[in-house]
Amino acid sequence: MAGRFGLAPDVRACLFDLDGVLTRTAAVHNAAWTETFDTFLRERAVETGEPFRAFDPGADYNTYVDGKPRDDGVRDFLASRGIRLEEGARDDPPEARTVHGVGNHKNEILLRSMREQGVEVYQGSVRYVRAVRETGMPTAVVSASANTTDVLRITGIADLFDTVVDANVADERGLRGKPAPDTFVEAARELGADPATAAVFEDALSGVAAGRAGGFATVVGVDRVGHGQALQEHGADRVVIDLEELLR
């Protein structure tokens, strides 16, 4: 049964994804992935004579990329097209035909877009986080993005979170990315909680699946793109369009 804030009564800590839950950056990520993969696929079509089939910013993004570590997104999407690349090195240039090179190309586009367009927050989510914190409940950001701390700083909401577990932390500590639950479990541990007393807030299918796999007390799916049923199928206890709904 849902208690205060739409959560199980025994929840003592809240873990929030960044892109699509707290900030309006999911669409920016999607556009960056689309440009990156379409460029790669067009060039490959010219080289191989195979027909060009564009990256689908709906089905492909939600299935293979959204919420996952950058390199996993590259591997998983290209594998869906029967393409395998060498891993390469983390500092490969964006034009390199390697997993890291393609990922770095995407990140270059993403950072340029954020510099030019800025980053907006979902005000309803911010109000929810503030309300939760007013009760003394600790909060964390758990994101597959390597740019999390920069985004939190740019948006001015860094002080709303007690800890951050992002792609950089995951890499340093050898944590598997979503849909594995490792990053959420690590964030809960840092807040002095275990999954049975923590809630996960996610908009990505992989993130919801991670919350369910980790045995978290409540998994809230945030439906910004009309895939509420899929969020439920992947393990969300409840689905909302905006976190402010949970304050009513």
ChimeraX attribute file (.defattr): number of C-alpha atoms within 10 A of each C-alpha:
attribute: neighborCount
match mode: 1-to-1
recipient: residues
	/A:1	7
	/A:2	13
	/A:3	11
	/A:4	13
	/A:5	17
	/A:6	16
	/A:7	22
	/A:8	20
	/A:9	14
	/A:10	15
	/A:11	21
	/A:12	24
	/A:13	26
	/A:14	26
	/A:15	28
	/A:16	24
	/A:17	27
	/A:18	26
	/A:19	25
	/A:20	24
	/A:21	26
	/A:22	27
	/A:23	21
	/A:24	17
	/A:25	22
	/A:26	20
	/A:27	15
	/A:28	19
	/A:29	24
	/A:30	21
	/A:31	17
	/A:32	21
	/A:33	28
	/A:34	19
	/A:35	18
	/A:36	23
	/A:37	21
	/A:38	17
	/A:39	15
	/A:40	17
	/A:41	20
	/A:42	15
	/A:43	13
	/A:44	14
	/A:45	14
	/A:46	11
	/A:47	9
	/A:48	8
	/A:49	9
	/A:50	11
	/A:51	11
	/A:52	13
	/A:53	11
	/A:54	15
	/A:55	20
	/A:56	14
	/A:57	16
	/A:58	11
	/A:59	10
	/A:60	17
	/A:61	20
	/A:62	19
	/A:63	16
	/A:64	20
	/A:65	25
	/A:66	24
	/A:67	30
	/A:68	24
	/A:69	23
	/A:70	23
	/A:71	18
	/A:72	18
	/A:73	20
	/A:74	25
	/A:75	22
	/A:76	18
	/A:77	19
	/A:78	18
	/A:79	13
	/A:80	11
	/A:81	10
	/A:82	8
	/A:83	10
	/A:84	15
	/A:85	15
	/A:86	11
	/A:87	15
	/A:88	15
	/A:89	12
	/A:90	13
	/A:91	10
	/A:92	18
	/A:93	17
	/A:94	18
	/A:95	13
	/A:96	16
	/A:97	16
	/A:98	22
	/A:99	23
	/A:100	26
	/A:101	24
	/A:102	28
	/A:103	27
	/A:104	22
	/A:105	21
	/A:106	23
	/A:107	21
	/A:108	15
	/A:109	18
	/A:110	21
	/A:111	16
	/A:112	12
	/A:113	17
	/A:114	16
	/A:115	10
	/A:116	9
	/A:117	10
	/A:118	14
	/A:119	16
	/A:120	14
	/A:121	20
	/A:122	16
	/A:123	14
	/A:124	17
	/A:125	19
	/A:126	18
	/A:127	14
	/A:128	19
	/A:129	24
	/A:130	15
	/A:131	15
	/A:132	19
	/A:133	16
	/A:134	10
	/A:135	9
	/A:136	10
	/A:137	15
	/A:138	23
	/A:139	25
	/A:140	25
	/A:141	26
	/A:142	30
	/A:143	29
	/A:144	24
	/A:145	21
	/A:146	18
	/A:147	15
	/A:148	22
	/A:149	16
	/A:150	11
	/A:151	22
	/A:152	21
	/A:153	11
	/A:154	15
	/A:155	14
	/A:156	11
	/A:157	15
	/A:158	18
	/A:159	9
	/A:160	16
	/A:161	18
	/A:162	13
	/A:163	18
	/A:164	23
	/A:165	26
	/A:166	24
	/A:167	23
	/A:168	19
	/A:169	17
	/A:170	20
	/A:171	13
	/A:172	8
	/A:173	11
	/A:174	11
	/A:175	19
	/A:176	15
	/A:177	24
	/A:178	26
	/A:179	21
	/A:180	19
	/A:181	23
	/A:182	19
	/A:183	29
	/A:184	33
	/A:185	24
	/A:186	21
	/A:187	27
	/A:188	29
	/A:189	14
	/A:190	16
	/A:191	20
	/A:192	13
	/A:193	18
	/A:194	22
	/A:195	24
	/A:196	17
	/A:197	19
	/A:198	30
	/A:199	27
	/A:200	29
	/A:201	25
	/A:202	31
	/A:203	31
	/A:204	31
	/A:205	29
	/A:206	25
	/A:207	32
	/A:208	31
	/A:209	22
	/A:210	27
	/A:211	34
	/A:212	22
	/A:213	16
	/A:214	20
	/A:215	17
	/A:216	22
	/A:217	22
	/A:218	28
	/A:219	28
	/A:220	25
	/A:221	32
	/A:222	26
	/A:223	21
	/A:224	17
	/A:225	13
	/A:226	10
	/A:227	17
	/A:228	20
	/A:229	12
	/A:230	16
	/A:231	26
	/A:232	18
	/A:233	12
	/A:234	20
	/A:235	21
	/A:236	26
	/A:237	18
	/A:238	16
	/A:239	21
	/A:240	15
	/A:241	16
	/A:242	19
	/A:243	26
	/A:244	18
	/A:245	14
	/A:246	18
	/A:247	13
	/A:248	8
